[in-house]
């Protein structure tokens, strides 16, 4: 078992929540299927397979990532990360851990002209940098933002070397973003060809923005390695958290109709992580009419916005509540103020005491209403913990996809939408041309 997180699935079982939970027989069938898949995956990982997670075992690329981050930090007050989906969500999840970032890292992942205009109005372009990320090098959103922002930066920073404020991350080969990088004399970091975008959080795609924000990227990798090894060391499904999680999720789908999967952490810093998980799961298992729909939520915010539905609506969801040790943390409420307000139950309590009580109460309430709950507890919310959680959920997602008979690494429906968007633009394109500026 990992030292950074633990998993408890007892809240998904009929013995805990009644008829809406899993019977031992239903789980046993899924456990056997998960073990078959995991055994094959484990052999593949031992031979260097699944580089999205095994990359964490490397360290020879970290010095170069830190060097790029140091150079940009020395010449920029703000760095915008231009990417979409897997090119930004993992990085956002890591950057959320930063407490005193030396650089203001912003994420521009939707080419909304109003958002771009507000960004430009809020910064000094002469002190802005860009990290442009596209695995394929042809992502339309990244290209349009790069081709509109870089010319403005080049003009505003005419006396600076481009390498001081811009870098591209893309896979090797001839592709649009690399052609632009060559025209602008922008350094390029190779995106690993064998790591898909949504699985790229432990590569430079996630780690460069994290390093810019002051996040300990060595610790991120170390946490991922520890979780990988903890899963690889398991002798049964119960000892392999990722395989057990996949088994429970699909057993609930097949026997109880749990078609949705709610990820609900109780740490603000993990809210972007839940959004990262949402893409990872959705694009990996949602194929050929199969899969479950991931939903991200945040305690205690969504206790006041979604819990009514979760407790009293359709019984079609599995819940993963991510908890942490909160009791005694934070500022303490003055008993005099609490008594004056008539809120005596808060007298002497800390903010952490309240949140700790709420996360426990939510789990208890869900179970009391017959809603299957998996609990994942992190000892603390830090770089090692999020690295471990990323490794866990990548392993769990791939296991579940293979159990469903899906390819966890493609996204044919998304590619169809992208091609349709390109065609619409091509149909209305003008005859503008000329060399990049």
C-alpha positions as CSV (number, residue, x, y, z in Angstrom):
1,X,0.0,0.0,0.0
2,X,1.2,3.5,-0.8
3,X,2.5,5.7,2.0
4,X,0.9,8.7,0.4
5,X,-2.7,7.6,0.0
6,X,-5.0,4.8,1.0
7,X,-8.2,3.4,-0.6
8,X,-11.2,2.0,1.2
9,X,-14.0,0.5,-0.9
10,X,-16.1,-0.9,2.0
11,X,-18.7,1.8,1.4
12,X,-19.4,0.3,-2.0
13,X,-20.4,-3.1,-0.5
14,X,-23.9,-4.4,0.3
15,X,-22.8,-5.2,3.8
16,X,-22.3,-1.5,4.4
17,X,-25.0,0.3,2.3
18,X,-27.6,-2.4,1.7
19,X,-29.1,-3.7,-1.5
20,X,-27.6,-0.9,-3.6
21,X,-24.1,-2.0,-2.9
22,X,-22.0,-4.8,-4.4
23,X,-22.4,-8.4,-3.3
24,X,-19.3,-10.4,-2.8
25,X,-20.2,-12.5,-5.9
26,X,-20.6,-9.4,-8.1
27,X,-17.3,-8.0,-7.0
28,X,-15.5,-11.4,-7.4
29,X,-16.3,-11.6,-11.1
30,X,-14.9,-8.1,-11.7
31,X,-11.9,-8.8,-9.5
32,X,-11.0,-11.8,-11.6
33,X,-11.3,-9.8,-14.8
34,X,-9.3,-6.9,-13.3
35,X,-6.6,-9.3,-12.2
36,X,-6.2,-10.8,-15.7
37,X,-5.8,-7.3,-17.2
38,X,-3.5,-6.2,-14.4
39,X,-1.3,-9.2,-14.7
40,X,-0.8,-8.5,-18.4
41,X,-0.2,-4.8,-17.7
42,X,2.3,-5.6,-15.0
43,X,4.3,-7.7,-17.3
44,X,4.2,-5.0,-19.9
45,X,5.3,-2.3,-17.5
46,X,8.2,-4.5,-16.4
47,X,9.4,-4.5,-20.0
48,X,9.2,-0.7,-20.3
49,X,5.6,-0.4,-21.3
50,X,3.1,2.3,-20.2
51,X,5.6,5.2,-20.4
52,X,3.1,7.6,-19.1
53,X,3.7,6.3,-15.6
54,X,7.1,4.7,-16.0
55,X,8.6,8.0,-17.1
56,X,8.4,8.9,-13.4
57,X,11.3,6.5,-12.8
58,X,13.5,8.8,-15.0
59,X,15.4,11.8,-13.6
60,X,17.8,12.7,-16.4
61,X,15.2,15.0,-18.0
62,X,14.5,17.1,-14.9
63,X,17.6,19.2,-15.0
64,X,16.7,20.5,-18.5
65,X,13.1,21.2,-17.4
66,X,14.4,23.2,-14.4
67,X,16.9,25.1,-16.7
68,X,14.1,26.2,-19.0
69,X,11.9,27.2,-16.0
70,X,14.8,29.2,-14.5
71,X,15.4,31.0,-17.8
72,X,11.8,32.0,-18.2
73,X,11.5,33.0,-14.6
74,X,14.5,35.3,-14.8
75,X,12.9,37.2,-17.7
76,X,9.2,37.0,-17.1
77,X,6.7,38.1,-14.5
78,X,3.8,36.2,-16.1
79,X,4.0,33.0,-18.2
80,X,0.9,31.9,-20.1
81,X,0.6,28.2,-20.8
82,X,-1.2,27.7,-24.1
83,X,-2.7,24.2,-24.5
84,X,-6.0,22.4,-24.4
85,X,-7.2,19.3,-22.6
86,X,-4.3,17.1,-21.7
87,X,-1.8,19.8,-22.6
88,X,-3.0,21.9,-19.7
89,X,-5.2,20.1,-17.2
90,X,-2.4,18.0,-15.7
91,X,-0.2,21.1,-15.4
92,X,-3.1,23.1,-13.8
93,X,-3.5,20.3,-11.2
94,X,0.2,20.5,-10.3
95,X,0.4,24.3,-10.3
96,X,-2.6,24.4,-7.8
97,X,-0.1,23.2,-5.1
98,X,2.1,26.3,-5.4
99,X,2.0,28.5,-2.3
100,X,4.2,31.4,-3.3
101,X,4.9,31.0,-7.1
102,X,7.9,33.0,-8.3
103,X,6.1,33.5,-11.6
104,X,2.4,34.1,-12.3
105,X,1.5,31.1,-14.3
106,X,-1.8,31.5,-16.3
107,X,-3.5,28.9,-18.5
108,X,-5.1,29.9,-21.8
109,X,-6.8,26.8,-22.9
110,X,-9.9,28.2,-24.6
111,X,-9.5,30.7,-27.5
112,X,-12.3,32.9,-26.2
113,X,-11.5,36.4,-27.6
114,X,-12.8,38.1,-24.5
115,X,-10.6,36.0,-22.2
116,X,-7.6,36.7,-24.4
117,X,-8.3,40.4,-24.3
118,X,-8.6,40.4,-20.6
119,X,-5.4,38.6,-20.3
120,X,-3.5,41.1,-22.5
121,X,-5.1,44.0,-20.6
122,X,-3.9,42.6,-17.2
123,X,-0.2,42.1,-18.0
124,X,2.9,43.9,-19.2
125,X,3.6,42.2,-22.5
126,X,7.3,43.2,-22.1
127,X,7.4,40.8,-19.1
128,X,5.2,38.0,-20.5
129,X,6.4,34.5,-21.5
130,X,4.6,31.7,-23.4
131,X,4.7,27.9,-23.1
132,X,3.0,26.5,-26.2
133,X,2.0,22.9,-25.9
134,X,0.6,20.6,-28.6
135,X,1.6,16.9,-28.7
136,X,0.6,16.6,-32.4
137,X,1.8,20.1,-33.2
138,X,-1.4,20.7,-35.0
139,X,-3.9,21.5,-32.3
140,X,-6.1,24.3,-33.7
141,X,-6.7,26.1,-30.4
142,X,-3.0,26.1,-29.5
143,X,-2.0,27.3,-33.0
144,X,-4.5,30.2,-33.1
145,X,-3.4,31.4,-29.7
146,X,0.2,31.1,-30.6
147,X,-0.2,32.9,-33.9
148,X,-2.0,35.8,-32.3
149,X,0.0,36.2,-29.1
150,X,3.5,35.5,-30.2
151,X,3.7,38.3,-32.7
152,X,2.5,40.7,-30.0
153,X,5.2,39.4,-27.7
154,X,7.9,39.6,-30.3
155,X,7.0,43.3,-30.9
156,X,6.8,44.1,-27.1
157,X,10.1,42.3,-26.4
158,X,12.1,43.2,-29.5
159,X,15.3,43.6,-27.5
160,X,15.1,40.2,-25.8
161,X,16.1,36.8,-27.1
162,X,13.0,34.6,-27.9
163,X,14.5,31.8,-25.8
164,X,14.2,34.1,-22.7
165,X,10.4,34.2,-22.9
166,X,9.0,31.4,-25.1
167,X,9.2,27.6,-25.5
168,X,7.3,25.0,-27.5
169,X,6.5,21.4,-26.4
170,X,5.6,19.2,-29.3
171,X,6.4,15.7,-30.6
172,X,9.3,15.4,-33.1
173,X,8.7,15.7,-36.8
174,X,7.4,18.2,-39.3
175,X,4.3,19.8,-37.8
176,X,2.7,23.3,-37.7
177,X,3.8,24.4,-34.2
178,X,7.4,23.3,-35.0
179,X,7.4,25.3,-38.2
180,X,6.3,28.3,-36.3
181,X,9.0,27.7,-33.6
182,X,11.6,27.6,-36.3
183,X,10.4,30.8,-37.8
184,X,10.4,32.5,-34.4
185,X,13.7,30.9,-33.3
186,X,11.8,29.4,-30.3
187,X,13.4,26.5,-28.4
188,X,11.4,23.2,-28.6
189,X,11.1,20.4,-26.0
190,X,10.3,17.1,-27.5
191,X,7.0,15.7,-26.4
192,X,7.3,11.9,-25.9
193,X,5.7,10.3,-29.0
194,X,4.5,7.3,-26.9
195,X,2.7,9.3,-24.3
196,X,-0.8,10.7,-25.1
197,X,-1.7,14.2,-24.1
198,X,-4.1,13.3,-21.2
199,X,-1.4,10.9,-19.8
200,X,1.4,13.5,-20.1
201,X,1.2,15.2,-16.6
202,X,4.4,13.5,-15.4
203,X,6.3,14.7,-18.5
204,X,7.5,18.2,-19.3
205,X,4.0,19.0,-20.3
206,X,3.0,19.0,-16.6
207,X,6.4,19.5,-15.0
208,X,7.6,22.6,-16.8
209,X,4.6,24.8,-15.7
210,X,4.8,23.3,-12.3
211,X,8.5,24.2,-12.0
212,X,7.7,27.7,-13.1
213,X,5.2,27.9,-10.3
214,X,7.7,26.7,-7.7
215,X,6.4,23.2,-7.3
216,X,8.9,20.5,-6.4
217,X,8.9,18.4,-9.5
218,X,11.3,15.8,-8.1
219,X,8.7,15.1,-5.3
220,X,5.9,14.8,-7.9
221,X,7.9,12.1,-9.7
222,X,8.9,10.4,-6.5
223,X,5.2,10.1,-5.4
224,X,4.3,8.6,-8.7
225,X,7.2,6.1,-8.5
226,X,6.1,5.1,-5.0
227,X,2.5,4.5,-6.1
228,X,3.6,2.6,-9.2
229,X,5.8,0.3,-7.1
230,X,3.1,-0.2,-4.5
231,X,0.7,-1.4,-7.2
232,X,3.3,-3.5,-8.9
233,X,4.1,-5.2,-5.6
234,X,0.6,-6.4,-4.9
235,X,0.0,-10.2,-4.9
236,X,-3.8,-10.0,-5.1
237,X,-6.3,-7.6,-6.4
238,X,-6.9,-6.2,-2.9
239,X,-3.2,-5.3,-2.7
240,X,-3.3,-3.5,-6.1
241,X,-5.3,-0.3,-5.4
242,X,-5.6,0.6,-9.1
243,X,-6.9,-2.8,-10.1
244,X,-9.3,-2.9,-7.2
245,X,-10.6,0.5,-8.0
246,X,-11.3,-0.5,-11.6
247,X,-13.0,-3.7,-10.5
248,X,-15.3,-1.9,-8.1
249,X,-16.2,0.8,-10.6
250,X,-17.1,-1.6,-13.4
251,X,-18.9,-4.1,-11.0
252,X,-21.1,-1.2,-9.8
253,X,-21.8,-0.3,-13.5
254,X,-22.7,-3.8,-14.4
255,X,-24.6,-4.9,-11.4
256,X,-26.1,-1.7,-10.0
257,X,-26.3,0.6,-13.0
258,X,-23.8,3.2,-11.6
259,X,-23.3,5.0,-14.9
260,X,-21.7,8.0,-13.4
261,X,-18.5,8.5,-11.3
262,X,-18.3,11.5,-9.0
263,X,-14.8,12.6,-7.9
264,X,-15.1,14.9,-4.9
265,X,-12.0,16.0,-3.0
266,X,-12.2,18.2,0.1
267,X,-9.0,20.2,-0.6
268,X,-9.3,23.3,-2.8
269,X,-5.9,22.4,-4.2
270,X,-7.3,19.2,-5.6
271,X,-10.2,20.7,-7.5
272,X,-8.0,21.0,-10.7
273,X,-6.9,17.4,-10.1
274,X,-10.6,16.3,-10.3
275,X,-10.9,18.1,-13.6
276,X,-7.8,16.3,-14.8
277,X,-9.3,13.0,-13.8
278,X,-12.5,13.8,-15.6
279,X,-10.8,14.1,-18.9
280,X,-8.5,11.1,-18.3
281,X,-11.5,8.8,-17.5
282,X,-13.9,10.2,-20.1
283,X,-11.6,10.0,-23.1
284,X,-10.1,6.7,-22.2
285,X,-13.2,4.6,-21.3
286,X,-16.0,6.3,-23.2
287,X,-16.1,4.3,-26.4
288,X,-18.3,2.0,-28.4
289,X,-21.3,2.8,-26.2
290,X,-19.4,1.8,-23.1
291,X,-18.0,3.6,-20.0
292,X,-19.2,5.7,-17.2
293,X,-19.6,9.5,-17.1
294,X,-17.1,11.3,-14.8
295,X,-18.2,14.3,-12.7
296,X,-16.0,16.6,-10.7
297,X,-17.2,18.1,-7.5
298,X,-15.6,19.9,-4.5
299,X,-16.5,19.6,-0.8
300,X,-17.8,21.6,0.9
301,X,-19.0,23.8,-2.1
302,X,-20.9,21.0,-3.7
303,X,-22.5,19.8,-0.5
304,X,-24.6,23.0,-1.1
305,X,-25.1,22.6,-4.8
306,X,-25.1,18.9,-5.8
307,X,-25.5,16.8,-2.7
308,X,-29.4,17.0,-2.8
309,X,-29.3,15.2,-6.1
310,X,-26.6,12.8,-5.0
311,X,-28.6,11.7,-1.9
312,X,-32.2,11.9,-3.2
313,X,-31.9,11.6,-7.0
314,X,-31.3,8.6,-9.3
315,X,-29.2,5.8,-7.8
316,X,-26.9,5.8,-10.8
317,X,-23.6,7.1,-9.4
318,X,-20.4,5.9,-7.7
319,X,-18.7,8.4,-5.4
320,X,-15.0,8.8,-4.8
321,X,-14.5,11.1,-1.8
322,X,-10.9,12.3,-1.4
323,X,-10.3,13.2,2.2
324,X,-7.3,14.5,4.2
325,X,-6.4,15.0,7.8
326,X,-7.9,18.3,8.8
327,X,-8.8,18.2,12.5
328,X,-7.1,21.0,14.5
329,X,-5.8,22.9,11.4
330,X,-6.6,26.5,10.7
331,X,-7.7,29.4,12.7
332,X,-9.8,28.8,15.8
333,X,-13.2,30.4,16.4
334,X,-13.5,32.6,19.5
335,X,-16.0,31.0,21.9
336,X,-17.4,34.5,22.7
337,X,-18.1,35.2,19.1
338,X,-19.7,31.7,18.6
339,X,-21.9,32.1,21.6
340,X,-22.9,35.6,20.6
341,X,-23.9,34.3,17.2
342,X,-25.9,31.5,18.7
343,X,-23.6,29.0,17.0
344,X,-22.2,27.4,20.1
345,X,-21.3,24.2,18.2
346,X,-18.5,26.2,16.5
347,X,-17.0,27.5,19.8
348,X,-13.3,26.7,19.9
349,X,-13.4,24.9,16.6
350,X,-11.0,25.5,13.8
351,X,-11.8,25.8,10.1
352,X,-10.2,22.5,9.6
353,X,-12.4,21.0,12.3
354,X,-15.5,22.1,10.4
355,X,-14.2,20.7,7.0
356,X,-13.1,17.4,8.7
357,X,-16.6,17.0,10.2
358,X,-18.2,17.8,6.8
359,X,-16.2,15.2,4.8
360,X,-17.0,12.5,7.4
361,X,-20.7,13.5,7.5
362,X,-20.9,13.4,3.7
363,X,-19.6,9.9,3.5
364,X,-21.9,8.8,6.3
365,X,-24.9,10.4,4.6
366,X,-24.2,8.9,1.2
367,X,-23.8,5.5,2.7
368,X,-27.0,5.9,4.8
369,X,-28.8,6.7,1.5
370,X,-27.5,3.6,-0.1
371,X,-25.0,5.4,-2.4
372,X,-21.7,3.5,-3.1
373,X,-18.7,5.4,-1.7
374,X,-15.0,4.8,-2.2
375,X,-12.8,6.7,0.2
376,X,-9.3,7.8,-0.8
377,X,-7.4,9.5,2.0
378,X,-4.2,11.4,1.5
379,X,-1.9,12.0,4.4
380,X,-1.3,15.6,3.2
381,X,-1.9,17.5,0.0
382,X,1.5,18.0,-1.5
383,X,3.6,17.2,-4.5
384,X,4.3,13.6,-3.6
385,X,0.6,12.9,-2.9
386,X,-0.6,14.3,-6.2
387,X,2.1,12.4,-8.1
388,X,0.9,9.2,-6.4
389,X,-2.8,10.0,-7.2
390,X,-1.9,10.7,-10.8
391,X,-0.1,7.4,-11.1
392,X,-3.0,5.5,-9.4
393,X,-5.7,6.9,-11.6
394,X,-3.7,6.5,-14.8
395,X,-3.2,2.8,-13.9
396,X,-6.9,2.4,-12.8
397,X,-8.2,4.1,-15.9
398,X,-6.1,1.9,-18.3
399,X,-7.1,-1.2,-16.4
400,X,-10.8,-0.3,-16.6
401,X,-10.6,0.5,-20.3
402,X,-9.0,-2.9,-21.1
403,X,-11.7,-4.6,-19.0
404,X,-14.3,-2.9,-21.2
405,X,-12.5,-3.9,-24.3
406,X,-11.6,-0.3,-25.2
407,X,-8.3,1.2,-26.4
408,X,-7.5,3.5,-23.5
409,X,-5.1,5.6,-25.6
410,X,-7.2,6.8,-28.6
411,X,-10.1,9.2,-28.9
412,X,-11.7,8.7,-32.3
413,X,-14.9,10.7,-31.6
414,X,-12.9,13.7,-30.5
415,X,-10.8,13.5,-33.7
416,X,-14.0,13.5,-35.7
417,X,-15.1,16.7,-34.1
418,X,-11.7,18.3,-34.7
419,X,-11.8,17.4,-38.4
420,X,-15.3,18.9,-38.7
421,X,-14.1,22.1,-37.1
422,X,-11.1,22.4,-39.4
423,X,-13.4,21.8,-42.5
424,X,-15.8,24.6,-41.4
425,X,-12.8,26.9,-41.1
426,X,-11.4,25.8,-44.4
427,X,-14.7,26.5,-46.1
428,X,-14.8,30.0,-44.9
429,X,-11.1,30.8,-45.0
430,X,-9.8,33.9,-46.9
431,X,-6.7,34.1,-48.9
432,X,-4.5,35.6,-46.2
433,X,-0.9,34.5,-46.4
434,X,2.6,35.7,-45.8
435,X,5.5,34.6,-43.6
436,X,5.0,34.4,-39.8
437,X,6.1,37.4,-37.8
